[in-house]
Amino acid sequence: MTARVRKFPWREEFRVSTLSFVGWGVAFLIGKSTRLRVVGYEHVEEMRRRYGGVLCIGWHGRVFLPIYFFRGQGVCAIISLSRDGEFLDRIFKRFGGISIRGSTNRDGLQALRSAVRLLRQGVTLTFTPDGPRGPARQVQLGTLYLAQLSQKPIVPCGSAAHPAKFLSSWDEFMIPFPFSQAVITFGEPLWVPRDTPPEQLPYLAGKVKQALDEMNTLAEAGARGEW
């Protein structure tokens, strides 16, 4: 929803547009074919009822299933201005999502302000705390700033599929095989108090990481049929 957008020469624009359309089609067909189970979504629904906006977070490499699950619900996401971000942004929009282009680091102040405003307005914001470039499965402090400034809850999300393909990218991006067993898990909400001093934020980031890892471990066990 920020004004900044990525501009490409016409040939590159054609390539990005074509690949994103194909990517959306493949993602839709794979998502449609999976035997998807969702556990703990009542946490998101309860937070929506009680507090309006809610911040749903998951690791960058596990966004495939949540993007499909949240299709048509008008959720919002912060998506980077990188080339990969442009590709993901177009797929996300085809699934009915709303994007904020930018990041939550010092260079992304406008994106951070837009995200806080939307959370206060009651939007469900999806966010990858280790994106857009990692390190993988490490919570960056932008997640904590969002929750602290907006005073909205964080709901950790995990996802897994079996069988699945893991790309050789920095985030080991997971793509479920067609007709795989898939699981999405949502955990107990976490809060960042408004008066939290800066020196305590890394500790809270560790707690958020622990919750995310637990949700993904639970999802992986469910996808393997262990519960």
C-alpha positions in Angstrom: 0.0 0.0 0.0 3.0 2.3 0.0 3.7 4.4 -3.0 7.0 2.8 -3.9 6.8 0.1 -6.6 9.4 -1.8 -8.6 9.8 -0.6 -12.2 11.1 -2.9 -14.9 12.0 -2.6 -18.6 9.2 -4.0 -20.7 10.9 -7.3 -21.4 11.7 -7.9 -17.7 8.1 -6.8 -16.9 6.7 -9.4 -19.3 9.0 -12.0 -17.7 8.0 -11.1 -14.1 4.3 -10.9 -15.0 4.3 -14.2 -16.8 6.3 -16.1 -14.1 4.1 -14.7 -11.3 1.0 -15.8 -13.1 2.4 -19.2 -13.6 3.6 -19.3 -10.0 0.1 -18.3 -8.8 -1.5 -21.1 -10.9 0.9 -23.7 -9.7 0.5 -22.6 -6.1 -3.3 -22.7 -6.4 -3.4 -26.2 -7.9 -0.9 -27.5 -5.3 -2.8 -25.9 -2.5 -6.1 -27.2 -3.8 -4.8 -30.7 -4.0 -3.3 -30.9 -0.5 -5.0 -32.5 2.4 -4.8 -29.5 4.6 -5.4 -29.5 8.4 -5.5 -26.2 10.4 -4.9 -26.3 14.1 -5.2 -23.4 16.6 -6.9 -20.9 14.2 -9.2 -20.0 17.1 -6.3 -18.0 18.5 -6.4 -15.7 15.5 -10.2 -15.4 15.5 -10.3 -14.6 19.3 -7.6 -11.9 18.9 -9.6 -10.4 16.0 -12.7 -10.3 18.1 -11.0 -8.9 21.2 -8.4 -6.6 19.8 -9.2 -6.0 16.1 -5.8 -6.2 14.4 -3.5 -9.1 14.8 0.0 -9.9 13.7 0.4 -13.4 12.2 4.0 -14.4 11.7 5.8 -17.3 10.2 9.2 -18.2 8.8 10.0 -16.9 5.3 10.6 -20.4 4.0 7.2 -21.6 5.1 4.9 -19.0 3.5 3.5 -21.2 0.8 0.7 -22.8 2.7 -0.3 -19.7 4.7 -0.6 -17.6 1.6 -3.0 -20.2 0.1 -4.9 -20.6 3.4 -5.5 -16.8 3.8 -6.6 -16.4 0.1 -9.6 -14.1 -0.3 -9.5 -12.9 3.3 -8.1 -9.5 2.6 -5.1 -10.0 4.9 -2.1 -7.6 4.6 1.6 -8.4 4.3 4.9 -6.5 4.3 6.7 -7.5 1.1 10.2 -6.3 0.2 11.0 -4.1 -2.8 13.5 -6.7 -4.1 13.0 -8.7 -7.4 11.9 -11.8 -5.4 9.6 -9.5 -3.4 8.0 -8.3 -6.6 7.4 -11.9 -7.7 5.8 -12.8 -4.4 3.8 -9.6 -4.3 2.0 -10.3 -7.5 1.2 -13.9 -6.4 0.0 -12.6 -3.1 -2.3 -10.0 -4.7 -3.8 -12.7 -7.0 -4.8 -14.6 -3.9 -6.7 -11.4 -2.7 -4.0 -10.1 -0.3 -3.0 -6.4 0.3 0.7 -5.6 0.3 2.8 -3.0 2.0 6.0 -2.6 -0.1 9.1 -2.1 2.0 10.7 -3.5 5.2 10.8 -2.8 8.9 14.4 -1.8 9.1 15.7 1.8 9.3 15.2 2.2 5.6 11.6 1.1 5.8 10.1 3.6 8.2 7.2 4.4 5.8 6.3 0.7 5.6 6.5 0.3 9.4 4.2 3.3 9.9 1.7 2.0 7.3 1.7 -1.4 9.0 1.1 0.1 12.5 -1.7 2.2 11.1 -3.4 -0.8 9.5 -3.1 -3.0 12.6 -4.7 -0.3 14.7 -7.5 -0.2 12.1 -8.2 -3.9 12.6 -6.3 -5.5 9.7 -4.8 -8.9 10.0 -1.1 -8.5 9.1 1.0 -11.4 8.0 4.8 -11.0 8.4 8.0 -13.0 8.1 10.3 -12.1 10.9 13.4 -13.5 9.2 12.8 -11.9 5.8 13.5 -10.7 3.3 17.1 -11.9 3.3 17.6 -13.7 6.6 19.4 -15.0 8.5 16.9 -17.8 8.3 14.7 -18.6 11.3 16.0 -15.6 13.3 13.5 -13.0 14.6 14.5 -9.5 13.5 13.5 -6.7 15.9 11.1 -5.2 13.3 8.6 -7.7 14.5 8.8 -6.5 18.0 8.6 -2.9 17.0 5.4 -3.6 15.1 3.8 -5.3 18.0 5.0 -2.7 20.5 3.9 0.3 18.5 0.5 -1.1 17.5 -0.2 -2.8 20.8 -1.6 -5.8 18.9 -0.9 -9.5 19.6 1.6 -11.7 17.8 0.2 -15.1 16.8 3.0 -17.5 15.7 2.3 -19.8 12.7 3.9 -23.0 11.6 3.4 -25.0 8.4 4.6 -28.3 7.0 3.8 -30.7 4.2 4.8 -34.3 3.6 6.2 -35.0 1.0 7.6 -31.6 0.1 10.4 -30.0 -1.9 12.9 -27.7 -0.1 14.7 -25.3 -2.4 18.4 -24.6 -2.1 17.7 -20.9 -1.2 18.8 -19.1 2.0 15.4 -19.9 3.6 15.1 -23.5 2.3 11.7 -22.6 0.8 9.2 -25.4 1.1 6.9 -26.3 -1.8 4.4 -29.1 -1.0 4.1 -32.0 -3.5 0.6 -32.3 -5.0 -1.8 -34.4 -2.9 0.6 -34.1 0.1 -0.5 -34.1 3.7 -0.3 -30.5 4.9 -0.7 -28.9 8.3 -0.8 -25.2 9.5 -0.6 -24.5 13.2 -1.3 -21.3 15.1 -0.1 -20.8 18.6 -0.9 -18.8 21.8 -0.7 -15.0 21.3 2.4 -13.1 22.5 2.6 -9.5 23.5 5.2 -6.8 23.6 4.3 -4.3 26.3 4.4 -0.6 25.3 6.9 0.2 28.1 9.4 -2.6 27.2 12.9 -1.1 27.3 15.0 -1.6 24.1 17.5 -3.8 25.9 14.8 -6.4 26.6 13.7 -6.7 22.9 16.3 -9.3 22.0 15.1 -11.5 24.9 11.5 -11.2 23.6 12.7 -12.0 20.1 14.1 -15.2 21.5 10.7 -16.1 23.0 9.0 -15.4 19.6 11.6 -17.6 17.9 10.9 -20.4 20.4 7.2 -20.2 19.7 7.7 -20.3 15.9 10.0 -23.3 16.1 7.5 -25.1 18.3 4.7 -24.4 15.9 6.7 -25.7 12.9 7.8 -28.8 14.9 4.2 -29.5 15.7 3.2 -29.0 12.0 6.0 -31.3 10.8 4.8 -34.0 13.2 1.3 -33.7 12.0 2.3 -33.7 8.3 4.1 -37.0 8.9 1.0 -38.4 10.5 2.4 -38.6 14.1 -0.7 -37.1 15.7 
